[in-house]
Amino acid sequence: MTSSQTTDIVISGDGNDHVFISFLSRELAREGLKVWNEGGKDSPSAQQRGQAIVEAKVFITVLSSNSVKSRHCSDEVSLAYISNKAIFPVAMEPFDKIYSDLDFGMKLTLAKLNWMFFTSDEECQKSFPTLVAAIKSSLNLLLKTEGVVTTYDISQLYVKREEQSHEDKLDFWDRKFGKARTNVPWMEFKKAFQEEYQRKLAKHFPGKQEFLMRLINRDLLQGSQTFHREAYDNFCGSQAGDPHGFYNRLKEYVGSRQAMRKVFGMDSTVRLSAIQNLGKFKTPGVVTALKRLLVDEDPNIRAVAAIALGKTGTCTPEVIKALVGLLKDEDRLVRESVCVSLGYLQAHAAVPNIINAWRNDPISHVREAAQAALRVIGGEE
């Protein structure tokens, strides 16, 4: 097993598939690639696996009837996603047999990637050279750009592209509402969106369409009953103007949200590794996602997100404002975590708020955390 600090590739899979994982690791090593894998009888700890994923450049997830039902395999895909790894799904069984057992977040993450199938000796001989070429192309591009191109973006070079009809040349907004309209009532937008993407929504968001509509209204419209074109274009970002840019961006957004919740959930098998190593992948997307988790309905998620933000070292006014707002959270663990995080960040602008928590919070653990934060930050006060 190669040290994680010199690793190109991490292979993730279920222990029951260790024979195939060992075969794949051995063959990739023969191609000159540095491989870290977690198969075999003596599997490394969850923390070691998480550390390896964070430090690697490429992530291979071995998909089988065993792995798609494994919590740690699902968590590791999510960790690879948020830490910007080039993700390559390698399937040991037919797509239809595996896909139906994937959880919601895994489907969003993996469905848009090119799966490589190793279901028979014949397919192995066909797929392995393709996998090697794709991995080496990814590593070469990273080397040429000195890592400026994110590793997850590189994997998009091998994404399955859906064919577009010649009729769908206009952006969704322009098709449904025209270019002249600068705002649309939310209910009108919702109805048009559901009608346009009825089949895709049933495929990608089965049983979760109302959840999706609430998410759009809450996160994009901030609960407003009017959807403004400016907010729509800002959300689409680089996909603005694409015929299905809004829908594709929405899938990415929900996938990222699900991955963050999975990685930082209290029952996550990779949560500790993610928090400890977040400084290695503190991308704007991760920081933004963590800020969203600060208002999650689960206080444990809010507390972990607060600590994780502190570990990123991102001491911007927006982050400090979001954290300070949680010093009045109803949950004492959240308030305590915020104090710890503000201490990590040495947030001088938050000192008056921390002093207030130190003097007035009814819970002694919170007051002690506030006092510790003030010592770390220092200053005359």
VENBELLIN-V571035 format. One record per backbone hydrogen bond with DSSP energy under -1.0 kcal/mol. CO is the residue of the C=O (numbers start at 0). NH is the residue of the N-H. E is the energy in kcal/mol with one decimal. If there is no record, write none. Layout:
co=CO nh=NH e=E
co=CO nh=NH e=E
//
This chain:
co=2 nh=5 e=-1.6
co=3 nh=6 e=-1.0
co=7 nh=56 e=-1.6
co=7 nh=57 e=-2.5
co=8 nh=35 e=-2.8
co=9 nh=59 e=-3.0
co=10 nh=37 e=-1.1
co=11 nh=61 e=-3.2
co=13 nh=16 e=-2.0
co=14 nh=17 e=-1.5
co=16 nh=20 e=-2.3
co=17 nh=21 e=-2.7
co=18 nh=22 e=-1.9
co=19 nh=23 e=-2.8
co=20 nh=24 e=-2.7
co=21 nh=25 e=-2.5
co=22 nh=26 e=-2.4
co=23 nh=27 e=-2.3
co=24 nh=28 e=-2.2
co=25 nh=29 e=-1.6
co=27 nh=32 e=-1.8
co=28 nh=31 e=-1.9
co=33 nh=7 e=-2.0
co=33 nh=8 e=-2.4
co=34 nh=1 e=-1.4
co=35 nh=10 e=-2.1
co=40 nh=42 e=-1.3
co=44 nh=48 e=-2.3
co=45 nh=49 e=-2.5
co=46 nh=50 e=-2.4
co=47 nh=51 e=-2.2
co=48 nh=52 e=-2.3
co=49 nh=53 e=-2.2
co=50 nh=54 e=-1.8
co=51 nh=55 e=-1.5
co=56 nh=85 e=-1.8
co=57 nh=9 e=-2.2
co=58 nh=87 e=-2.6
co=59 nh=11 e=-3.2
co=60 nh=89 e=-2.6
co=62 nh=91 e=-2.9
co=63 nh=67 e=-2.2
co=66 nh=69 e=-1.6
co=69 nh=73 e=-1.9
co=70 nh=74 e=-2.7
co=71 nh=75 e=-2.1
co=72 nh=76 e=-1.8
co=73 nh=77 e=-1.8
co=74 nh=78 e=-2.3
co=75 nh=79 e=-2.5
co=76 nh=80 e=-2.2
co=77 nh=81 e=-2.4
co=78 nh=82 e=-1.6
co=79 nh=84 e=-2.4
co=80 nh=83 e=-1.3
co=85 nh=58 e=-3.0
co=87 nh=60 e=-1.4
co=88 nh=115 e=-2.3
co=89 nh=62 e=-3.2
co=90 nh=117 e=-3.2
co=93 nh=97 e=-1.4
co=94 nh=98 e=-3.2
co=97 nh=100 e=-1.6
co=98 nh=101 e=-1.3
co=102 nh=106 e=-2.4
co=103 nh=107 e=-1.8
co=104 nh=108 e=-2.0
co=105 nh=109 e=-2.9
co=106 nh=110 e=-2.3
co=109 nh=112 e=-1.6
co=111 nh=159 e=-1.1
co=115 nh=90 e=-2.7
co=119 nh=123 e=-2.4
co=120 nh=124 e=-2.1
co=121 nh=125 e=-1.4
co=122 nh=126 e=-3.3
co=123 nh=127 e=-2.5
co=126 nh=130 e=-2.5
co=127 nh=131 e=-2.6
co=128 nh=132 e=-2.4
co=129 nh=133 e=-2.3
co=130 nh=134 e=-2.4
co=131 nh=135 e=-2.7
co=132 nh=136 e=-2.2
co=133 nh=137 e=-2.0
co=134 nh=138 e=-2.5
co=135 nh=139 e=-2.5
co=136 nh=140 e=-2.2
co=137 nh=141 e=-2.1
co=138 nh=142 e=-2.1
co=139 nh=143 e=-2.4
co=140 nh=144 e=-2.0
co=141 nh=146 e=-2.4
co=144 nh=147 e=-1.7
co=149 nh=153 e=-1.7
co=150 nh=154 e=-1.3
co=152 nh=155 e=-1.1
co=153 nh=156 e=-2.2
co=154 nh=157 e=-1.6
co=155 nh=158 e=-1.4
co=164 nh=167 e=-1.2
co=166 nh=168 e=-1.3
co=170 nh=174 e=-2.8
co=171 nh=175 e=-2.2
co=172 nh=176 e=-3.1
co=181 nh=228 e=-3.2
co=183 nh=226 e=-3.3
co=184 nh=188 e=-2.3
co=185 nh=189 e=-3.0
co=186 nh=190 e=-2.0
co=187 nh=191 e=-2.3
co=188 nh=192 e=-2.8
co=189 nh=193 e=-2.4
co=190 nh=194 e=-2.1
co=191 nh=195 e=-2.4
co=192 nh=196 e=-2.2
co=196 nh=200 e=-3.2
co=197 nh=201 e=-1.8
co=198 nh=202 e=-1.5
co=199 nh=203 e=-3.3
co=200 nh=204 e=-2.5
co=204 nh=207 e=-2.1
co=207 nh=211 e=-2.2
co=208 nh=212 e=-2.4
co=209 nh=213 e=-2.4
co=210 nh=214 e=-2.2
co=211 nh=215 e=-2.4
co=212 nh=216 e=-2.3
co=213 nh=217 e=-2.6
co=214 nh=218 e=-3.0
co=215 nh=219 e=-2.1
co=215 nh=220 e=-1.2
co=216 nh=222 e=-3.0
co=220 nh=223 e=-1.8
co=224 nh=185 e=-3.0
co=226 nh=183 e=-2.3
co=227 nh=231 e=-2.0
co=228 nh=232 e=-2.9
co=229 nh=233 e=-2.4
co=230 nh=234 e=-2.0
co=231 nh=235 e=-2.1
co=232 nh=236 e=-1.9
co=235 nh=238 e=-2.3
co=236 nh=239 e=-1.9
co=238 nh=241 e=-2.0
co=241 nh=244 e=-1.8
co=243 nh=247 e=-2.4
co=244 nh=248 e=-2.6
co=245 nh=249 e=-2.2
co=246 nh=250 e=-2.1
co=247 nh=251 e=-1.9
co=248 nh=252 e=-2.5
co=249 nh=253 e=-2.6
co=250 nh=254 e=-2.4
co=251 nh=255 e=-2.6
co=252 nh=256 e=-2.2
co=253 nh=257 e=-2.8
co=254 nh=258 e=-2.3
co=255 nh=259 e=-2.5
co=256 nh=260 e=-2.2
co=257 nh=261 e=-2.2
co=258 nh=262 e=-2.7
co=259 nh=263 e=-2.4
co=264 nh=267 e=-1.8
co=269 nh=273 e=-2.4
co=270 nh=274 e=-2.6
co=271 nh=275 e=-2.6
co=272 nh=276 e=-1.8
co=276 nh=279 e=-2.2
co=277 nh=280 e=-1.7
co=280 nh=282 e=-2.3
co=282 nh=286 e=-2.4
co=283 nh=287 e=-2.6
co=284 nh=288 e=-2.2
co=285 nh=289 e=-2.6
co=286 nh=290 e=-2.2
co=287 nh=291 e=-1.8
co=288 nh=292 e=-1.7
co=291 nh=294 e=-1.5
co=292 nh=295 e=-1.6
co=297 nh=301 e=-2.0
co=298 nh=302 e=-2.4
co=299 nh=303 e=-2.3
co=300 nh=304 e=-2.6
co=301 nh=305 e=-2.0
co=302 nh=306 e=-2.0
co=303 nh=307 e=-2.8
co=304 nh=308 e=-2.4
co=305 nh=309 e=-1.7
co=306 nh=310 e=-1.9
co=307 nh=311 e=-1.3
co=309 nh=312 e=-1.0
co=312 nh=314 e=-1.3
co=315 nh=319 e=-2.6
co=316 nh=320 e=-2.5
co=317 nh=321 e=-2.0
co=318 nh=322 e=-2.4
co=319 nh=323 e=-2.9
co=320 nh=324 e=-1.9
co=322 nh=325 e=-1.4
co=323 nh=326 e=-1.8
co=325 nh=328 e=-1.8
co=330 nh=334 e=-1.8
co=331 nh=335 e=-2.4
co=332 nh=336 e=-2.4
co=333 nh=337 e=-2.3
co=334 nh=338 e=-1.9
co=335 nh=339 e=-2.0
co=336 nh=340 e=-2.6
co=337 nh=341 e=-2.8
co=338 nh=342 e=-1.8
co=339 nh=343 e=-2.3
co=340 nh=344 e=-2.3
co=341 nh=346 e=-2.1
co=342 nh=345 e=-1.0
co=345 nh=347 e=-1.6
co=346 nh=349 e=-1.4
co=347 nh=350 e=-1.6
co=349 nh=353 e=-2.4
co=350 nh=354 e=-2.9
co=351 nh=355 e=-1.8
co=352 nh=356 e=-1.8
co=353 nh=357 e=-2.6
co=354 nh=358 e=-2.3
co=355 nh=359 e=-2.5
co=356 nh=360 e=-2.0
co=362 nh=366 e=-2.0
co=363 nh=367 e=-2.7
co=364 nh=368 e=-2.0
co=365 nh=369 e=-2.4
co=366 nh=370 e=-2.4
co=367 nh=371 e=-2.3
co=368 nh=372 e=-2.2
co=369 nh=373 e=-2.2
co=370 nh=374 e=-1.9
co=371 nh=375 e=-2.0
co=372 nh=376 e=-2.5
co=373 nh=377 e=-2.7
//
